[in-house]
């Protein structure tokens, strides 16, 4: 590997010096950590001995490695973060960042040959999207295609890389009180005035001709089948998609397996509608707007007459979430490329904020763009959801103020239970403010009274709060005698080796 070129040592040093940063955090994913010492040495040589710039290596991020780890960088009071490897380019909250995508291996000639053979047999306009690790080769591929391809009737558009450096976003409110996010991603390209719609996704940006829609284009993805590709498939599920695998040098025209994800997500939405207690999983502490989205999810859940619990646990897994069996569903607030958590092995499903709005806010269903293609992914269920899918939670923040209305008093039909069900109403006497200590004390006291009267009545799916569910668990922690406030005395266990404790009888003694 040519370290200087692949990891952009010169550009990184220029970024640090141009902004006079003195404490720089270098964030590496697990697969690139082995190169960290070489990168630090090369950067020090480029920065020069006269510049007293502190370089700090970060690894093992608490959340997804595609996001900038602002929490880890704050531990060493860093001025900025240099992010290496695959990235989602999510805007940061406080620290500027410079992203080094790397340069994945790709044969220009083989790629052009495969793409050209497909484009010549295609009659629809084509939009070429790609993983950021292949951005270094796109200009050569584009030039080779334009040169080899004869004048065709169809149009071919190549997306551009939106940025390589990220500036922190700031919250603001307009005259209507609508919260938005200001800031910028430092673009590498200058775009002229475009009369058509502009799109951006996963660090890529492109313009369409006036009057054109995304459904009119065939999407050609250059890159692996990873989270970035899944983001494209779900967001533009109404488009035909073809993928070029650079590792295996082949075109993959069947992406039906990826599109089945949409059916799975809709099933999780139906399961979430039957939930009584909802856990909000904090999947990021750095992506701009995450705190507002958490508050918005709380309002949404409480407005639907359900209980909300906020959980911070780093990267979720089945063992961690099993500690909260009272939660019927979890909402994962994270970046777009880590939001689709495969929860098949989990006790309760994990959904995205967009799916939570579909499940808990009936008025939101009709606010989703009704102009979306009717046959998007083959997922038309009545006239509610048109198939449009939103991955970025920031798009939900900046769209429109959330107006949460309480669930109607009449019963609703549950597809999973096969009948009509009634959702729990909001608890009276101010219990809906579950963040207050007084409300929590009242809820616990009420739960204990219910346990004394009828302990068998509280089971999962019936309990209205975590406190009510807690009293039915077989294990509730260490218990103390009712007539004593002192803890239990220490008990001396066995002594000796596990192969034969001192109080155990040997075979000869028996």
N, C-alpha and C positions, 0 to 999 in steps of 0.2 A: 504494500500500500504506500502510495506517495502521500505521506502525512501532510506535507506543506500544501499540496493542492486539494486533497480530498477533505481535509478538515479546515481549510481556509484560514491558515495561521496568519497570513498577512492582513486579510480583511478584519479578522478578529482584533489584532493589535491596533489597527487603524481606528476601529470602533472605540476601543478603550481609551486611546490617547486623545482622540478628537473630543471626547466628553469629559476628560480629566478624571476618570474614575480611579480610585486608589485601593479599593477593596472589591475584588471581583470573585464571584462564586462560579465555578465551573461544574455544571451538572451533567453527569454521564449516566446513560442507561447501563444495565448489567453487562450487555454484550460489548460495550465500548470502554468499560472501566479499565481493562488491561492496557489501554493506550493512554491513560491519564498522565502517567509520569513523563512520557515522551511529549505529550501536548504541552505540559507545564514547562518543560525544558525549552521547547521550540518557541513558546510564547515569551519566555524570559529573554531569549536571544533577540527576538524581534522588538520587544519593548525597550531594550537597552539597559545597561547597568545604571544609568543616571536616573531612571524613573523608578521610584519606590512604589511599585504596584504590588499589593498583596494578592496572591492567587490561592484560592481555597477549593479543593476538590470535594464535590458532594456526590453521594451515591445512595442507593436504597431509599428512594423517595417514599413518603408516607402514602401518597396516592398514585395516580397514574403517572408513569414516567414521561408521557407525551406533554404534560403540562409543566409550566415553569414552577419550580418549588420555591415559592417566596417565603414559606415558613422556615425551611431549612436555611435559606440565605440570610434571613433575619437573625439567626443565631450567631452569626459572625459579623453582623452589621454591614452586610455587603451593599455596595452602591448599585450593582447590576448583576445580572445572571447571564452567563454564556451557556446556552442549551445545546447539547449535542444529540444527534440521532433523530429518530422519528418524532414529529411534533404535530400537535393539533392546531398550533398557532392561536390558542385562546388568549384574549387580551388579559393582561395582568392588572392587579389592583394598585400596587404601590411601587414596584421596581421595574425599571426598563430592562429589556432582555434582547440578546442577539442570538439568533437561531442558526446553527450550522447543520444543514440537512445531511451532509455527507453525499457521496457520489457512488451510488450502486452500479455494479457492473452491468453493461448493456451493449449488445452488438448492434450498432447503427444499421449496418447493411441487412442483417437478418430481420430486424424490426421493420425496416422500410419495406422489405420484400413481403412480409406477412401482411402488413397494413395495406399495401398497394393492391395485393391480390383480392383483398376483401372490399376495398373502396371501389374498385372497378366494377364489381358486381352489385353495388348498392346504389339505389336511386334516391335515397333520402339524404338531406343535409346531415353532416356529421360534426359532432362536438368532441374534441379530444381532451380528456382529463387524465391526470397522472398522479402518482405518488411523488411527494416532494423530493425523494431521494433520486428521482430520475429527471429532475428539472434541468440538470446540467446538460442533458443530451437532447432536450426537446427542440431547441433551435436548429440543431443539425438534422434531426428527423424531419422537421417542418420544411427545411430547405431542400432536402433530398426528395421528399414527397412532391413538392411543387415542381421540381425539375423533372422527375420521372413520370409523373401523372400527366397524361394529355389533358387538353382542355375539356373539362367535364361540365355537365349541366348542374351537378350538385355542388353544394358549398361545404367547405371544411374549415372549421374554426378551432384554433388551439387556445386553450386557457392560459393565462399568464400567472406567474407567481405573485401573490399579493405583496409579500413583504419578506424581509429577513430580520428586521428589528422591530420590537414591540414597545410602544410607549404606554404607560399606565392609563387606564380609562378613569374618568371622573363622573360621578353622578350629578345630574341636574334635573330640575323640574321646570316644565314650561308653564305658560299662563293657566293651563287647565289642570295643573297638578300632576300631569303625567310624567312618570320617571323615565328618563332615557339615559344613555351612556355616551359620553363625549370622550374623544381621544382619537388617536390615529394609529394605524399600522403603517410604518414607513414603507411606502411602495417603491418597488424597483422599476415600475413602468409608468409612463405618463399616458393617460387616456384622454383622448379628445372628446368633444361633445358627441354623445350618442343619442340618437332618437329612439332606439329600442331599449328594452329592459336590460338591466344589469344584474348579474348574479354573482354570488361569492359563496364558496364552500371549501372547508378544509385548507385554507390558505391559497386557494385559486380564485381568480376573478375573470369574468368574460362578459361580453356584450352580445346580444342578439340583434338581428335586423328588426326594423320597425314592423310590427304586426306579427312577429314570430313568437311562438311559445316553446317551452322546453319539450313538450310532447311531440313537437314537429321534428325533433332532432333524434338521431341515433347516437347514443353515447358510446365512445370507445375509450376504455380505461387501460392505461399503461401502468402496470404494477401488480403486486401480489394481492391475494385475497385476504385482506386484513381489515382492521377496524375502519380505516379510511374508505375502503371500497364498500363496506357495509353501510357507511354513512351515505355514500352516493346512491346505493341501491334503494334505500328506504326513502331518502329525500325525493328522488326522482323515480319513484316506482311506476310511474305511468309511461316511462320511456323504454325503448328497446336498448339493451346494454350488451356490449361485447368487450371481453377483457383479453389483453395481450399479456401473457406470462413471460417475462424476460428471463427468468431462471430456466424454464423448460422450453423456451423459444416456440410457443404455440399460441394459437388463438382459441379462446374458450367462448363459445357462442351460447352455451346453455347455462344460464344463471338462475334457473328456476329454484334451485336449492336456496339461494340467497333471498329470493322473493318470498319464499315460504316463511321467512322471518316475520313478514307483515301479518300473516295469519296467526302466528304464535303471539304477536304483540296484541292483536285484537282480542284473543282469548284471555290474555292477562288483564285487559281492560274490563272484561265482563266479570272476572274474578274479583277485581278491585271494587266493583260496585256493591258486592255483598259484604265488604269489610266493615267492621265496627271500630277497630283500633288500627291506626296507621302510624308506622314509624317513618320518620324522615331521616334518611341516611345522608350525612354530609360527606360528599365525595371529593370535595376540593376546598382549600382554604386560600386559594390565590386567584382563581378565575373571576374576572370582574363581574359584579352583580350577583354573586352566589348568595350573599346574605339577604339581599332583597327577595330572591327567589324562595329562600327558606321561609321568610315571613309570609310571602304570598301563598305558599303551600299550607302554612298553618291556618291562614284565613280561609282558604278553600276547604280544608278538612273540617274545621269547626263550623263553617257555614253549612256544610252538608250534614251536620248533626253527629259527627264522629269525633273520636279522641285522637289527638296528635302527640307524638313523642319524638323529640329530636335526639339523634344518636350520632356520636362522633367516635369512629373506631378505626380510621385508616381504611385500608382495602378490605371490603367485606368478603367473608367466606361463609360456608354453611355452618362451621363451628361457632363463629362469632354470633351470627344471627339466631342460632339455636338458643342462645341465652335470653331471647326475648320472644318466647312462644305466644305471648298474649297479642302480639301484632299479627293481624291477618294479612297485611300487605306492607311493603316498604317502597318509599319513593326515593330514588337515587338522584341527588342533585350533583351533577358532575359535568365534565366537558362532553361534547358530542361524541367523541370517539371512545369513551369509556362508559357511556350511559347505558348501552345495551348489555347489561349484565345477564349472562345465561344463568337463570335461577332454577333450572330443572332439578338440581340436587338440593335446593333450599326447601325448608319447611313451608315458607310463605313466598309468594312471587315478589319480584322486584321490578318496579315500573319506572318510567321516566316522568318528569313534570308534565309534559304534553299529554301523556296517557292518563295522568291523574286528573287533568282538566277535562278530558273526555269522560272519565268515570264519575267525577264528583260534581261537575257543573254542567247541568243540562243546557243552560243558555250558551255555553261555549261551543257546543256542537254546531250550532247554526252560524256562529261567528267565523268558523273556519272557512276559508275561501271556497265559495260554492261554485266558482268557475273552474275548479280542478276537474281534470278529465274524468268522465263518468266511469270509465273502465279501469281506473288506476289500480293495478295489481289484482284486478278481479275482486276487489273488496268493497262491494256496495251492500250495506245492510240497512235497508229502509232508506230514508232520506236524511238521516242524521249525519253520518260521517261519509265524506266524499272520497276518502282515501288519502288525502293530503297528510303528510307526516312531517313534524317539525322536530329536529334533533337539538338545535341550539336553544337552551333555555333563555338566552338573552333576547331571542326573537319573541318570546312570550312576554318578556318584561316590557319591551318597547312597542308592542302591538297596540294594546288598549288597556285602560284601567280595568282591573278585575272587579266585577260586580257579582258578588256571591249571594245567592238567594237560598233560603232554607228549602229543604226538600219538601215537596208537596205532601199533604196529609194522606192522600190516597195511596194505596199500595201500588208498587211497580212490579213488572214481570221480570223474574230472574231466569236467564237462559240456562244457568247451571243447575238451579234447583228445580226448574221445570214448573214453576208456579209463581203466584203473586206473593210478595214479601213486603213488610213494612219496615222502614228504616227507623232507628231510634231517634227520638226528638232530642233537642238540646236540653240538658239538665237544667232544672230551675234553680232559683236562689243564687244566681251568679256563678254556678259551677263551671260555666263555659270558659271562664278565665282560669284555665288550668295551670297558669304560670304563677299564680298567687299562692303563698304558703297557707293562707286560711282556707282557700278552696281545696287544696290538697289534703289538709287536715280533716275537713268535713267529708271528703270523698273516702278517706281511709276509715274514719269512724263509721260511716254508713256501710262500708264493706264488711267491717267486723261485726256489725249488728246483723247483717244479712247472713254471715257465716254461722252465727249462733242460732238463727231461726231455721235456716234450711241450707246447709252447706252443699247439698247435692245439686242445688239449682243453678249454681254458677259454673258453667263450662265454657270452653272456647266457642265464640260465636254468640254468646248470650251476655257475658259480662260487658258492662258499659265502660269500664275503665281498667287501667292496669292494676289498681289497688284491689278491685273486686276479683280480678283474675288471680292475683297473688295469693289470696287467702285460700284458694282451692288447690294450690300446689302441694304435693306430698312433702317436698323439702323446702323450708322457708328460712334456712340459716340456723345458727346456733340459738338455742332457747335457754332462758334463765328461769329459775324457780320463781313462782309468783310471789312468795313471801320474802324474797331476798333480791336486792338490787346489785349484789356483787356477782362478778363473773364466776363461772365454774372453776374449781381448782384444777391445777395441772395434773394430768394422769401420766404416770411413768410407763412407757411402752416396753416392748421387749428389747433386750440387749444382746449383742453378739452379731454373728454373720447371718445373712438370710438363709444360707444353706443349712444352718443348724443353730437356732437360738438356744440360749442357756437354759431356758425353762422347758425346752422340748426333750422328751425322752428319746434316747437312742434306740436302735433296733435291738441291741443286746439287752437293754433294760426291759423291753417289752416281752 
